[in-house]
Amino acid sequence: MKKWNQQNVGAHCRLLILFVFSISLLSCIGWILEKPSFVLHGIVISPRSFTQMNLLLGLEAQNPNRFDLTLRSFEYTVYLAHEEIAKGRLEQAFLLPASSTTRIEVPVAAEFKDLGASLKAVITGGDLPYKIEGKAEVRALFTSIHFPFSKEGRIDLKN
């Protein structure tokens, strides 16, 4: 009886050590995971009505890691010419292959009254500053990580 208890306790201790080691590895994923970056590479504008339009934002999501990531959710706020034009949430999952860039299309519904100065830049073909900020949920290995992001830039509307 004592032999069985000693073997049983030894097996339980090994399982406990394996469990603690696995949990500690998962908690360290934040140290080895580099955040993906997002860059706006284009905007397609299509009128929906006299007061609203649809924007299709072409984003490039760059995964700098040596392993694949899955973008599970993507909440965003879009600013054109320093004015908020829309908010949204993309629930579709995207695979971000290791050390590569993936193009993602993000639909945005906006009203013409919200565009203000940016509509003037679109009509005149000027330079349009943009900003996209929000948070993304990324699945890596056995865990999910939420991280905020913010990207600013300028769109050359002449080309």
Phi, psi and omega per residue, in radians:
M1 nan -0.717 3.137
K2 -1.144 -0.646 3.135
K3 -1.083 -0.765 -3.134
W4 -1.111 -0.729 -3.141
N5 -1.138 -0.697 3.130
Q6 -1.154 -0.716 3.109
Q7 -1.171 -0.697 -3.140
N8 -1.136 -0.751 3.123
V9 -1.139 -0.718 3.121
G10 -1.093 -0.715 3.116
A11 -1.159 -0.722 3.115
H12 -1.128 -0.686 3.109
C13 -1.116 -0.734 3.103
R14 -1.097 -0.718 3.095
L15 -1.127 -0.714 3.115
L16 -1.111 -0.763 3.113
I17 -1.102 -0.739 3.105
L18 -1.099 -0.720 3.113
F19 -1.113 -0.823 3.137
V20 -1.096 -0.708 3.111
F21 -1.113 -0.729 3.129
S22 -1.129 -0.767 3.127
I23 -1.113 -0.715 -3.141
S24 -1.170 -0.606 3.064
L25 -1.126 -0.742 3.132
L26 -1.143 -0.616 3.138
S27 -1.253 -0.337 3.125
C28 -1.580 -0.022 -3.101
I29 -1.058 -0.533 3.110
G30 -1.120 -0.416 3.126
W31 -1.367 -0.529 -3.095
I32 -1.763 -0.239 -3.117
L33 -1.486 2.134 3.014
E34 -1.615 2.398 -3.110
K35 -1.193 2.410 3.022
P36 -1.234 2.701 3.120
S37 -2.000 2.707 -3.111
F38 -2.164 2.319 3.123
V39 -2.271 2.324 3.088
L40 -1.397 2.149 -3.137
H41 -1.967 -0.096 3.082
G42 3.126 2.766 3.084
I43 -2.314 2.262 3.039
V44 -1.923 2.185 -3.097
I45 -1.899 2.261 3.057
S46 -2.391 2.168 3.139
P47 -1.120 2.445 3.098
R48 -1.844 -0.623 3.102
S49 -2.762 -2.983 3.109
F50 -1.246 -0.324 -3.096
T51 -1.999 -0.270 -3.072
Q52 -2.237 2.757 3.045
M53 -2.560 2.771 3.068
N54 -1.813 2.377 3.032
L55 -1.981 2.415 3.037
L56 -2.040 1.876 -3.106
L57 -1.522 2.194 3.047
G58 -1.636 1.932 -3.136
L59 -1.881 2.569 2.979
E60 -1.923 2.076 3.108
A61 -1.766 2.071 -3.096
Q62 -1.824 2.170 3.107
N63 -1.784 1.872 -3.121
P64 -1.462 -0.034 -3.063
N65 -1.406 2.864 3.110
R66 -1.556 0.157 3.126
F67 -2.394 2.733 -3.124
D68 -1.191 2.599 3.020
L69 -2.175 2.722 3.027
T70 -2.087 2.083 3.065
L71 -1.422 1.905 -3.029
R72 -1.592 -0.660 3.082
S73 -2.595 2.738 -3.006
F74 -2.605 1.825 3.075
E75 -1.731 2.393 -3.036
Y76 -2.562 2.705 2.974
T77 -2.233 2.277 -3.088
V78 -1.914 2.292 3.077
Y79 -2.081 2.306 2.986
L80 -2.128 2.322 -3.090
A81 0.882 0.738 3.066
H82 1.138 0.314 3.090
E83 -2.084 2.337 3.100
E84 -1.207 2.179 3.123
I85 -1.906 -0.421 -3.113
A86 -2.925 2.765 3.014
K87 -2.250 2.717 3.098
G88 -2.965 3.098 3.123
R89 -2.501 2.251 3.109
L90 -1.838 2.039 -3.077
E91 -1.700 -0.140 -3.105
Q92 -1.281 2.384 3.135
A93 -1.485 2.434 3.115
F94 -2.212 2.392 3.051
L95 -1.491 2.241 3.068
L96 -1.918 1.698 -3.093
P97 -1.062 2.714 -3.102
A98 -1.032 2.403 3.063
S99 0.838 0.823 -3.140
S100 -2.591 3.058 3.133
T101 -2.041 2.342 -3.138
T102 -2.100 2.338 3.093
R103 -1.534 2.347 -3.128
I104 -2.243 2.360 3.067
E105 -1.816 2.199 -3.069
V106 -2.024 2.029 3.120
P107 -1.379 2.434 3.121
V108 -2.383 2.280 3.046
A109 -1.773 2.246 -3.116
A110 -2.357 2.716 3.079
E111 -1.823 2.552 -3.111
F112 -1.031 -0.598 -3.123
K113 -1.152 -0.419 3.116
D114 -1.402 -0.242 -3.046
L115 -1.412 -0.621 3.048
G116 0.798 -1.986 -3.081
A117 -1.134 -0.541 -3.131
S118 -1.206 -0.571 3.091
L119 -1.139 -0.640 3.087
K120 -1.103 -0.738 3.130
A121 -1.158 -0.641 3.108
V122 -1.137 -0.753 -3.104
I123 -1.202 -0.751 -3.099
T124 -1.451 -0.163 3.136
G125 1.275 0.566 -3.124
G126 -1.471 -2.824 3.124
D127 -1.678 2.241 -3.023
L128 -2.049 1.977 3.076
P129 -1.316 2.500 3.110
Y130 -2.326 2.810 3.044
K131 -2.607 2.333 3.054
I132 -2.179 2.203 3.099
E133 -2.425 2.755 -3.132
G134 2.874 -2.620 3.090
K135 -2.495 2.632 -3.114
A136 -2.225 2.576 3.036
E137 -1.918 2.122 -3.100
V138 -2.068 2.328 3.074
R139 -1.746 2.195 3.133
A140 -2.340 2.212 -3.133
L141 0.959 -1.873 -3.066
F142 -1.981 0.243 -3.052
T143 -2.467 2.831 3.055
S144 -1.986 2.478 -3.119
I145 -2.241 2.323 3.054
H146 -1.746 2.344 3.064
F147 -2.521 2.532 3.085
P148 -1.403 2.709 3.069
F149 -2.502 2.752 3.077
S150 -2.686 2.289 -3.137
K151 -2.383 2.236 3.090
E152 -2.100 2.667 3.111
G153 -3.042 -2.948 3.133
R154 -2.312 2.495 3.087
I155 -1.893 2.167 3.090
D156 -1.517 1.854 -3.076
L157 -1.457 -0.075 3.131
K158 -1.281 -0.492 -3.096
N159 -1.684 nan nan
